[in-house]
């Protein structure tokens, strides 16, 4: 089950890593811009571009988190019913063995 959960969550981890990478690039660009290493016009457009990409990535990440949360809820629901069915079957089996 835990292995299956890892497979389900893998795309979310990947997207989060990509968003973090984009953020690191944006931070490095901003730091270079503050030092005056980049020309202002070029860095401004690059920053805006990266910021828009970051916003898109964050929205996608939130959407993926919501999907993962819903999937986890469904799996928990299924587990609950499977456990209940298993207990009922064990109970029936124990009454048959006693008789």
Buried (B, 14 or more C-beta within 10 A) or exposed (E): EEEEEEEBBEEBEEBBEBBEEBBEBBEEBBEEBEEEEBEEEEBEEBBEEBEEBBEEBBEEBEEBBEEBEEEEEEBEEEEEEEEEEEEEEEEEEEEEEEE
